[in-house]
Amino acid sequence: MKVEEVAKVKTWHVIYTKSKWEKKVDGLLTKNGFESWCPVQKRERQWSDRKKIIEEPLFRSYVFIKANKEDYTKILSTIGVVNFLYFLKKPAVIRDNEIEAIRKYLGQFNANIQVVDMANIPASTKVSINQGLFMGQKGEVIRSGKKTVFVQLQSINMMMMVEFKLAEISVL
């Protein structure tokens, strides 16, 4: 494939949105002709006078979009879009099979992801990443604090130390 053809191939990316703008941004991008996806799960919420089932974004401030390099400027000019999620100084690419795995999981009856606060997880604890780009990966805690934890991930035969919010991991 020529360089020009590679630049026109559409791949899945993650865009970072303003807080609580995930579904709005997804709608705006779809309206502008893009293939975007904001994965949601149904949650029951209690108000003082009633209970209601709402659709809550699975990944806070993240929306998936299928785009090529030519689309970047138009995407970034969309109201509510902050930036692309970057990996190695380039917009991160999400594989089709990863998108399908998330869709398949959410399609299961009563699919539910629980977020648990686990402040000060001891070093050497084995954890699984349950949100974000590294969802499904397993690692070992190097150190943790009140809001973040540093996890050592073994990937592509290299060692990475990644900082996660406590809510993004679960102890194995």
C-alpha positions as CSV (number, residue, x, y, z in Angstrom):
1,M,0.0,0.0,0.0
2,K,1.2,3.5,-0.8
3,V,1.7,6.1,1.8
4,E,-1.3,8.1,0.5
5,E,-3.5,5.0,0.7
6,V,-2.4,4.3,4.3
7,A,-3.3,7.8,5.3
8,K,-6.8,7.3,4.0
9,V,-7.5,4.0,5.8
10,K,-10.0,4.6,8.6
11,T,-9.0,3.2,12.0
12,W,-10.6,3.4,15.5
13,H,-9.3,6.1,17.8
14,V,-10.2,7.5,21.2
15,I,-11.1,11.1,21.6
16,Y,-11.1,12.9,25.0
17,T,-14.3,15.0,25.6
18,K,-15.3,17.6,28.1
19,S,-16.7,16.2,31.3
20,K,-20.2,14.7,30.8
21,W,-20.2,15.5,27.1
22,E,-19.6,11.9,25.8
23,K,-23.1,11.3,24.4
24,K,-23.4,14.9,23.0
25,V,-20.1,14.6,21.2
26,D,-21.1,11.1,19.9
27,G,-24.3,12.6,18.5
28,L,-22.5,15.6,16.9
29,L,-19.9,13.4,15.3
30,T,-22.5,11.1,13.9
31,K,-24.5,14.1,12.6
32,N,-21.3,15.2,10.8
33,G,-21.0,11.8,9.0
34,F,-18.4,10.1,11.2
35,E,-18.7,6.6,12.6
36,S,-18.4,7.2,16.3
37,W,-19.4,5.2,19.4
38,C,-20.0,6.0,23.0
39,P,-20.4,2.7,24.8
40,V,-23.1,3.0,27.5
41,Q,-24.5,0.8,30.2
42,K,-27.9,1.0,31.9
43,R,-27.8,2.0,35.6
44,E,-30.7,2.4,38.0
45,R,-30.5,5.8,39.8
46,Q,-32.4,6.8,42.9
47,W,-33.8,10.3,43.3
48,S,-35.7,11.5,46.3
49,D,-39.1,10.9,44.6
50,R,-38.4,8.1,42.1
51,K,-36.1,5.6,40.5
52,K,-35.0,5.8,36.9
53,I,-32.9,3.7,34.5
54,I,-30.3,5.9,32.8
55,E,-27.7,5.2,30.2
56,E,-24.3,6.0,31.6
57,P,-21.0,6.2,29.5
58,L,-18.8,3.2,30.2
59,F,-15.6,5.3,29.7
60,R,-15.9,8.7,31.2
61,S,-14.8,11.5,28.8
62,Y,-13.9,9.0,26.1
63,V,-15.6,8.4,22.7
64,F,-14.4,6.0,20.0
65,I,-14.3,7.3,16.4
66,K,-13.3,5.6,13.1
67,A,-11.3,8.1,11.2
68,N,-8.2,8.8,9.1
69,K,-5.6,11.5,9.2
70,E,-7.6,13.8,6.9
71,D,-10.5,13.8,9.4
72,Y,-8.5,14.9,12.5
73,T,-9.0,18.7,12.0
74,K,-12.7,18.4,11.5
75,I,-13.0,16.1,14.5
76,L,-11.0,18.4,16.8
77,S,-13.2,21.4,15.7
78,T,-16.3,19.6,17.0
79,I,-17.8,21.2,20.1
80,G,-17.0,19.2,23.2
81,V,-13.9,17.4,21.8
82,V,-10.8,18.2,23.7
83,N,-8.2,16.1,21.9
84,F,-7.3,12.6,20.7
85,L,-5.8,10.1,23.2
86,Y,-2.1,9.8,22.3
87,F,0.3,6.9,22.5
88,L,3.9,7.4,21.4
89,K,3.1,10.9,20.3
90,K,0.5,9.8,17.8
91,P,-3.3,9.4,18.1
92,A,-3.8,5.9,19.7
93,V,-5.2,3.3,17.4
94,I,-7.7,0.8,18.8
95,R,-7.9,-2.5,17.0
96,D,-11.3,-3.6,15.5
97,N,-11.3,-6.8,17.6
98,E,-11.0,-4.7,20.8
99,I,-14.0,-2.6,19.8
100,E,-15.9,-5.7,19.0
101,A,-15.0,-7.3,22.3
102,I,-16.4,-4.3,24.2
103,R,-19.6,-4.3,22.0
104,K,-20.0,-8.1,22.6
105,Y,-19.6,-7.7,26.4
106,L,-22.1,-4.8,26.5
107,G,-24.5,-6.9,24.4
108,Q,-24.7,-9.6,27.1
109,F,-27.8,-9.6,29.3
110,N,-27.2,-7.5,32.5
111,A,-23.6,-6.6,31.5
112,N,-22.2,-4.5,34.3
113,I,-18.9,-3.1,35.2
114,Q,-18.4,-2.1,38.9
115,V,-15.9,0.6,39.8
116,V,-14.5,0.0,43.3
117,D,-12.4,2.5,45.4
118,M,-9.2,0.7,46.4
119,A,-7.0,3.4,47.9
120,N,-3.5,2.4,48.9
121,I,-3.2,-1.0,47.2
122,P,-0.1,-2.8,48.5
123,A,2.9,-3.1,46.1
124,S,3.1,-6.5,44.3
125,T,-0.7,-6.9,44.2
126,K,-1.8,-8.5,41.0
127,V,-4.5,-6.3,39.2
128,S,-6.6,-6.3,36.1
129,I,-7.3,-3.1,34.1
130,N,-11.0,-2.7,33.6
131,Q,-11.3,0.7,31.7
132,G,-9.5,2.7,29.1
133,L,-6.9,1.8,26.5
134,F,-5.4,-1.1,28.5
135,M,-8.7,-2.7,29.4
136,G,-8.2,-6.5,29.9
137,Q,-4.5,-6.3,30.6
138,K,-3.1,-7.7,33.8
139,G,-0.2,-6.2,35.8
140,E,1.4,-5.7,39.2
141,V,1.2,-2.7,41.4
142,I,4.5,-0.8,41.9
143,R,3.1,1.9,44.2
144,S,-0.2,3.5,44.9
145,G,-1.6,6.7,46.4
146,K,-5.0,8.1,47.3
147,K,-6.0,8.7,43.6
148,T,-3.6,6.8,41.4
149,V,-1.7,3.6,41.2
150,F,1.4,2.7,39.2
151,V,1.0,-0.7,37.5
152,Q,3.8,-2.6,35.7
153,L,2.4,-4.1,32.5
154,Q,4.1,-6.9,30.6
155,S,3.3,-6.2,26.9
156,I,4.9,-7.0,23.6
157,N,7.9,-8.4,25.4
158,M,8.7,-5.0,27.0
159,M,8.0,-3.7,30.5
160,M,5.8,-0.6,30.9
161,M,4.9,1.2,34.0
162,V,1.5,3.0,33.6
163,E,-0.3,5.3,35.9
164,F,-4.0,4.5,36.4
165,K,-6.8,6.1,38.4
166,L,-7.8,3.7,41.2
167,A,-11.2,3.3,39.7
168,E,-9.7,1.8,36.5
169,I,-8.3,-1.3,38.1
170,S,-9.5,-4.3,40.1
171,V,-7.5,-6.7,42.3
172,L,-7.2,-10.2,41.1
